[in-house]
């Protein structure tokens, strides 16, 4: 058997091991989440805007579906740092020591930005959207009758995309590390990025100027933070490249 095939099989075996560890962790946290899902759902019911309305079940499976969805979402959030660590363990042998330490630092940053995104989308974006839709319902003289499944589907459809958008600085930092992006490219793309972010804000927020502004501004700020982060990483790369070049020149001259 050739060395390339042996190396490939070794990599596949290692990848399988990391995936199995991650799935085991997900299963473990899902089992634990079964004991907390109901408390989390009741918490959402006890705080605005859900505290002002009545939830209904329009299907015998509604309660079970939401219970399992909340359990799975909780398990995914808890498993995320572990899963990222398993990815790092898989790629670690192919990285230099400095690269290993640098990539390991991404894990807490990814989790932190996700939590910030979840908080912003739930406490800012979701209440605005719910208030707007409720006002429209009342203006059309309709009786608001909410199902638990529809309520959580509406909430998840807003909260999750915004939370993912908060990973933009981490993604830009990583792509800059790989030398795929740099501050010059981000600067040239700025006007298009602003347009895309405004469109996204318009799609996920109520059709009001103030609501659009309250969602679009943080997204644009995130982009500018990403540019700043990219500039910092790129500057360090240039310094490292210059030092390496000077070292090579000195070695060549001797």
C-alpha positions as CSV (number, residue, x, y, z in Angstrom):
1,X,0.0,0.0,0.0
2,X,1.4,3.4,-1.0
3,X,2.4,6.1,1.5
4,X,-0.2,8.5,0.0
5,X,-3.0,6.0,0.5
6,X,-1.8,5.3,4.1
7,X,-1.7,9.0,4.8
8,X,-5.2,9.5,3.4
9,X,-6.6,6.7,5.4
10,X,-5.0,8.1,8.5
11,X,-6.6,11.5,7.9
12,X,-10.0,9.9,7.2
13,X,-9.7,7.9,10.5
14,X,-8.8,11.0,12.4
15,X,-11.7,13.0,10.8
16,X,-14.0,10.1,11.7
17,X,-12.8,10.2,15.3
18,X,-13.4,14.0,15.6
19,X,-16.9,13.7,14.1
20,X,-17.8,10.9,16.5
21,X,-16.6,12.8,19.5
22,X,-18.6,15.8,18.4
23,X,-21.7,13.7,17.8
24,X,-21.3,12.1,21.2
25,X,-21.0,15.5,22.8
26,X,-24.1,16.7,20.9
27,X,-26.1,13.7,22.0
28,X,-25.0,14.1,25.6
29,X,-25.9,17.8,25.7
30,X,-29.2,17.0,24.0
31,X,-30.1,14.5,26.7
32,X,-29.2,17.1,29.3
33,X,-31.2,19.8,27.4
34,X,-34.4,17.7,27.7
35,X,-34.4,18.6,31.4
36,X,-34.0,22.3,30.7
37,X,-36.0,22.9,27.5
38,X,-39.3,23.3,29.3
39,X,-37.9,25.9,31.7
40,X,-36.4,27.8,28.8
41,X,-39.8,27.8,26.9
42,X,-41.6,28.9,30.1
43,X,-39.0,31.7,30.5
44,X,-39.7,32.9,26.9
45,X,-43.4,32.8,27.8
46,X,-43.0,34.9,30.9
47,X,-41.1,37.8,29.3
48,X,-42.3,40.3,26.7
49,X,-43.6,40.1,24.0
50,X,-44.9,36.6,24.8
51,X,-46.1,37.6,28.3
52,X,-48.8,39.7,26.7
53,X,-50.3,37.1,24.5
54,X,-51.7,33.6,24.7
55,X,-50.0,30.7,23.0
56,X,-52.1,28.0,21.3
57,X,-51.4,24.6,19.9
58,X,-52.8,24.1,16.4
59,X,-51.5,20.6,16.1
60,X,-51.0,17.7,18.6
61,X,-47.3,17.8,17.6
62,X,-46.7,21.5,18.2
63,X,-45.6,21.3,21.8
64,X,-43.4,18.2,21.1
65,X,-41.9,19.9,18.0
66,X,-41.0,23.1,19.8
67,X,-39.7,21.2,22.9
68,X,-37.3,19.2,20.6
69,X,-36.3,22.3,18.6
70,X,-35.3,24.2,21.8
71,X,-33.5,21.1,23.1
72,X,-31.5,20.7,19.8
73,X,-30.7,24.5,19.7
74,X,-29.5,24.4,23.3
75,X,-27.4,21.4,22.5
76,X,-25.9,23.0,19.4
77,X,-24.9,26.1,21.4
78,X,-23.3,24.2,24.2
79,X,-21.5,21.8,21.7
80,X,-20.2,24.6,19.5
81,X,-17.0,25.3,21.4
82,X,-16.3,21.6,21.7
83,X,-16.9,21.1,18.0
84,X,-14.6,24.0,17.1
85,X,-11.9,22.5,19.3
86,X,-12.3,19.2,17.5
87,X,-11.8,21.0,14.2
88,X,-8.7,22.6,15.6
89,X,-7.4,19.2,16.8
90,X,-7.9,17.8,13.3
91,X,-6.0,20.6,11.5
92,X,-3.4,21.1,14.2
93,X,-0.8,18.6,12.8
94,X,-0.6,20.6,9.6
95,X,0.0,23.9,11.3
96,X,3.1,25.5,12.7
97,X,3.4,26.2,16.4
98,X,2.5,29.9,16.0
99,X,-0.4,29.0,13.7
100,X,-1.7,26.5,16.2
101,X,-1.8,29.1,19.0
102,X,-3.4,31.7,16.6
103,X,-6.2,29.5,15.4
104,X,-7.0,28.3,18.9
105,X,-7.8,31.8,19.9
106,X,-10.6,31.9,17.4
107,X,-12.7,29.5,19.4
108,X,-13.7,31.8,22.3
109,X,-14.0,34.8,19.9
110,X,-16.5,32.8,17.7
111,X,-18.6,31.9,20.8
112,X,-18.5,35.4,22.2
113,X,-19.6,37.0,19.0
114,X,-22.4,34.4,18.6
115,X,-23.7,35.2,22.1
116,X,-23.6,39.0,21.4
117,X,-25.5,38.4,18.1
118,X,-28.1,36.3,19.9
119,X,-28.6,38.9,22.6
120,X,-28.9,41.8,20.0
121,X,-31.3,39.9,17.7
122,X,-33.5,38.7,20.6
123,X,-33.6,41.9,22.7
124,X,-33.6,44.4,19.8
125,X,-34.6,43.0,16.4
126,X,-37.2,40.5,17.5
127,X,-39.3,42.9,19.7
128,X,-39.3,45.5,16.9
129,X,-40.5,43.0,14.4
130,X,-43.1,41.6,16.7
131,X,-44.4,45.0,17.7
132,X,-44.7,46.0,14.0
133,X,-46.6,42.8,13.0
134,X,-48.9,43.1,16.1
135,X,-49.7,46.8,15.1
136,X,-50.5,45.7,11.5
137,X,-52.8,43.0,12.9
138,X,-54.7,45.5,15.0
139,X,-54.9,48.1,12.2
140,X,-56.6,45.4,10.0
141,X,-59.0,44.7,12.9
142,X,-57.8,41.1,13.1
143,X,-57.8,39.0,16.3
144,X,-54.2,37.9,17.1
145,X,-54.3,34.2,17.8
146,X,-50.7,32.9,18.0
147,X,-49.6,29.3,17.9
148,X,-46.5,28.3,19.8
149,X,-45.0,26.8,16.7
150,X,-45.6,29.9,14.6
151,X,-44.3,32.1,17.4
152,X,-41.0,30.3,17.7
153,X,-40.6,29.9,14.0
154,X,-40.9,33.6,13.6
155,X,-38.5,34.2,16.4
156,X,-35.9,31.8,15.1
157,X,-36.1,33.1,11.6
158,X,-35.0,36.5,12.9
159,X,-32.7,35.7,15.8
160,X,-30.5,33.0,14.1
161,X,-29.6,34.9,10.9
162,X,-28.7,38.1,12.8
163,X,-26.6,36.0,15.3
164,X,-24.7,34.4,12.4
165,X,-24.1,37.8,10.8
166,X,-22.2,38.7,14.0
167,X,-19.5,36.2,13.0
168,X,-18.4,38.5,10.2
169,X,-15.3,39.9,12.0
170,X,-14.2,36.4,12.9
171,X,-14.6,35.2,9.3
172,X,-12.8,38.3,7.9
173,X,-9.9,37.7,10.4
174,X,-9.6,34.1,9.3
175,X,-9.7,34.9,5.6
176,X,-7.1,37.6,6.1
177,X,-4.9,35.1,7.9
178,X,-5.2,32.8,4.9
179,X,-4.3,35.9,2.7
180,X,-7.5,35.6,0.8
181,X,-8.7,39.0,2.0
182,X,-6.9,42.2,2.9
183,X,-7.9,45.7,3.9
184,X,-7.5,47.0,0.4
185,X,-10.0,44.5,-1.0
186,X,-12.4,45.2,1.9
187,X,-12.1,49.0,1.3
188,X,-12.9,48.6,-2.4
189,X,-15.8,46.4,-1.6
190,X,-17.2,48.7,1.1
191,X,-19.9,50.4,-1.0
192,X,-21.2,47.0,-2.2
193,X,-21.0,45.6,1.4
194,X,-23.0,48.5,2.7
195,X,-25.7,48.0,0.1
196,X,-25.9,44.2,0.8
197,X,-26.0,44.8,4.6
198,X,-28.8,47.4,4.2
199,X,-30.7,45.0,2.0
200,X,-30.3,42.3,4.7
201,X,-31.4,44.7,7.4
202,X,-34.5,45.6,5.3
203,X,-35.4,42.0,4.9
204,X,-35.2,41.0,8.5
205,X,-36.6,44.1,10.1
206,X,-40.1,45.7,10.0
207,X,-40.7,48.0,7.0
208,X,-40.0,51.2,9.0
209,X,-37.1,53.6,8.5
210,X,-36.2,53.6,12.2
211,X,-36.3,49.8,12.4
212,X,-34.1,49.5,9.3
213,X,-31.7,52.0,10.8
214,X,-31.5,50.1,14.1
215,X,-30.6,46.9,12.4
216,X,-28.4,48.2,9.5
217,X,-26.2,50.4,11.6
218,X,-24.9,47.6,13.9
219,X,-24.3,45.4,10.7
220,X,-22.3,48.3,9.1
221,X,-20.4,48.8,12.3
222,X,-19.6,45.0,12.3
223,X,-18.2,45.4,8.8
224,X,-16.0,48.3,9.8
225,X,-14.8,46.3,12.8
226,X,-14.0,43.6,10.3
227,X,-11.9,46.0,8.2
228,X,-10.1,47.2,11.3
229,X,-9.3,43.6,12.4
230,X,-8.2,42.7,8.8
231,X,-5.9,45.8,8.8
232,X,-4.3,44.7,12.1
233,X,-3.8,41.1,10.9
234,X,-2.5,42.3,7.6
235,X,0.0,44.7,9.2
236,X,1.4,41.9,11.4
237,X,1.7,39.7,8.3
238,X,3.7,42.4,6.5
239,X,6.0,42.8,9.5
240,X,6.6,39.1,9.6
241,X,7.2,38.9,5.9
242,X,9.7,41.7,6.1
243,X,11.5,40.1,9.0
244,X,11.7,36.8,7.1
245,X,13.0,38.6,4.0
246,X,15.7,40.3,6.0
247,X,16.7,37.0,7.6
248,X,16.9,35.4,4.2
249,X,19.0,38.2,2.8
250,X,21.4,38.1,5.7
251,X,21.7,34.4,5.3
252,X,22.4,34.7,1.6
253,X,25.0,37.5,2.1
254,X,26.9,35.4,4.5
